[in-house]
Amino acid sequence: MSPKIVDKEAKKREIIQAAIQMFAQNGIAKTKMIDIAQTAKIGKGTIYEYFHSKDDIFGQAFQHFYKDMQTILEKAITATDDPVEKLRLLFNISFSEFLESSGDLAKIIMDFWAEGMRNKDEKILGIINLKQIYAEYRFLISNILKEGIQKGVFKEVDTMSLAAILIAAMDGVTLQWIMEKDLLNIRQISNVLLDVLLDGIKK
């Protein structure tokens, strides 16, 4: 009899989904590898054939999701020359669509980052390099704003400072949305935030 062929990528995705379920239910700090194994209906040892630790599971889950979102965002933004439309796409894809499609991942990211900050754990903080992610988004937003200024669409503004303010606003809304999903319409909030921005900077 031929040995059973295991789809390693499919098995990896199953483990990641089980881990996300447990992280959302128990928090990252309280989740153990045996919890993930039982949820995935596999032996604990099998997990270590694919991942080094639960931090590794979460890190790979986030990186996969983040890269997919970045690819979609880059493709959408490069398809238009209109800086206003670029901002609208950025808000919709990286803000409202991210939260709607990420399921429990957004909540887990907050939990993971908070755990690292509480314990001053550089290893945890390094798994999701939020400093780099924030820097990339500030740079992206700043460049769109600069393009709008050069084309005479936007007023002269400190583009990097405004980018930081916008990201801070999105983070604040994200936290509220995680706590009160049933009360807050994330797409509506995204559109209102963008409209307020455009009212302030459009010529």
C-alpha positions in Angstrom: 0.0 0.0 0.0 1.3 3.4 -0.9 2.0 5.8 2.0 -0.6 8.5 2.5 0.3 11.8 0.8 -0.1 14.7 3.2 -0.8 18.2 1.8 1.6 20.1 4.0 0.3 23.5 3.0 -3.3 22.5 3.8 -2.2 21.0 7.1 -0.3 24.2 8.0 -3.4 26.2 7.3 -5.5 24.0 9.5 -3.0 24.4 12.4 -3.0 28.2 11.9 -6.9 28.3 11.9 -7.0 26.2 15.0 -4.4 28.5 16.7 -6.3 31.7 15.8 -9.5 30.1 17.2 -7.7 29.4 20.5 -5.9 32.7 20.6 -9.2 34.5 20.2 -10.9 32.4 22.9 -8.2 32.2 25.5 -5.7 34.9 24.6 -2.2 34.2 23.4 -0.5 34.0 26.8 -2.9 31.4 28.1 -3.1 29.2 24.9 -0.9 26.1 25.0 0.3 24.0 22.1 -1.8 21.1 23.3 -4.9 23.3 23.0 -4.1 24.1 19.4 -3.4 20.4 18.7 -6.7 19.3 20.2 -8.6 21.9 18.2 -6.8 20.9 15.0 -7.5 17.2 15.9 -3.8 16.3 15.6 -1.0 15.2 17.9 1.0 17.9 19.7 4.2 16.6 18.1 2.7 17.1 14.6 2.6 20.9 15.2 6.3 21.0 15.7 6.8 19.5 12.2 5.4 22.8 10.9 6.1 25.4 13.5 8.7 26.1 16.2 6.3 27.6 18.7 2.9 29.3 19.1 4.6 32.6 18.5 5.9 31.2 15.2 2.3 30.1 14.3 0.9 33.6 14.9 3.8 35.3 13.2 3.4 33.2 10.0 -0.4 33.7 10.1 0.0 37.5 10.3 2.7 37.7 7.6 0.6 35.7 5.2 -2.4 37.9 5.7 -0.4 41.1 5.7 1.4 40.2 2.4 -1.9 39.4 0.7 -3.4 42.7 1.8 -0.3 44.6 0.7 -0.4 43.0 -2.7 -4.1 43.9 -3.2 -3.5 47.4 -2.0 -0.4 48.0 -4.2 -2.3 46.7 -7.3 -5.3 48.9 -6.6 -3.3 52.1 -6.0 -1.0 51.7 -9.0 -4.1 51.3 -11.2 -5.2 54.9 -10.8 -3.5 58.3 -11.2 -6.0 60.1 -9.0 -4.6 60.9 -5.5 -8.1 61.2 -4.0 -9.0 57.8 -5.3 -5.7 56.4 -4.0 -6.6 57.6 -0.5 -10.1 56.1 -0.8 -8.7 52.7 -1.9 -6.1 52.8 0.9 -8.7 53.5 3.5 -11.1 50.9 2.2 -8.6 48.1 1.7 -6.2 48.5 4.6 -8.8 49.7 7.1 -12.4 48.5 6.6 -11.7 45.5 4.4 -8.8 44.4 6.6 -11.0 44.4 9.7 -14.0 42.7 8.0 -11.9 40.0 6.4 -9.4 39.3 9.2 -12.0 37.8 11.6 -10.4 37.4 15.0 -6.9 38.3 13.7 -7.2 42.0 14.4 -8.1 41.3 18.1 -5.3 38.8 18.4 -2.8 41.3 17.0 -3.8 43.8 19.7 -3.5 41.1 22.3 -0.1 40.0 21.0 1.4 43.5 20.9 0.0 44.3 24.3 1.6 41.2 25.7 5.0 42.2 24.3 4.7 45.7 25.6 3.7 44.6 29.1 6.6 42.2 29.4 9.0 44.4 27.4 9.7 41.3 25.4 11.7 42.1 22.3 11.2 38.6 20.9 7.4 39.0 20.9 7.6 42.6 19.6 9.9 41.4 16.8 7.5 38.7 15.5 5.2 41.4 14.3 7.4 44.4 13.5 4.7 47.1 14.0 7.3 49.8 13.9 8.2 48.8 10.4 4.5 48.5 9.4 3.7 51.9 10.8 6.7 53.4 9.0 5.6 51.8 5.7 2.1 53.1 6.0 3.3 56.6 6.9 5.5 56.6 3.9 2.7 55.4 1.6 0.1 57.9 2.8 2.7 60.7 2.8 3.6 59.9 -0.8 0.0 60.0 -1.9 -0.5 63.3 -0.2 2.7 64.7 -1.8 1.4 63.6 -5.2 -1.9 65.4 -4.6 0.0 68.6 -3.6 2.1 68.4 -6.7 -0.9 68.0 -8.9 -2.7 70.9 -7.3 -5.4 68.8 -5.8 -4.4 69.1 -2.1 -3.2 72.1 0.0 0.4 72.3 1.3 0.5 70.2 4.4 3.1 68.4 6.5 2.5 65.1 4.9 4.3 62.8 7.3 2.6 64.4 10.4 -0.8 64.1 8.7 -0.1 60.5 7.8 0.8 59.7 11.5 -2.4 61.4 12.7 -4.5 59.4 10.2 -3.0 56.1 11.3 -3.6 57.1 15.0 -7.2 57.7 14.1 -7.6 54.4 12.4 -6.0 52.6 15.3 -8.4 54.2 17.8 -11.4 53.3 15.7 -10.0 49.7 15.3 -9.9 49.3 19.1 -13.4 50.6 19.5 -14.6 48.3 16.7 -13.0 45.2 18.3 -14.9 45.9 21.5 -18.2 46.9 19.9 -18.5 45.3 16.5 -22.3 45.2 16.6 -22.6 48.9 17.2 -20.0 50.3 14.8 -20.2 50.2 11.0 -16.5 50.2 10.1 -17.1 51.1 6.4 -19.2 54.1 7.3 -16.6 55.3 9.8 -13.9 54.8 7.2 -15.8 57.0 4.7 -16.6 59.7 7.3 -12.9 59.8 8.3 -11.8 60.1 4.7 -14.4 62.8 3.9 -13.3 64.9 6.9 -9.7 64.6 5.7 -10.5 65.6 2.1 -12.6 68.5 3.3 -9.6 69.8 5.1 -6.9 69.3 2.5 -8.6 69.7 -0.9 -8.2 73.0 -2.7 
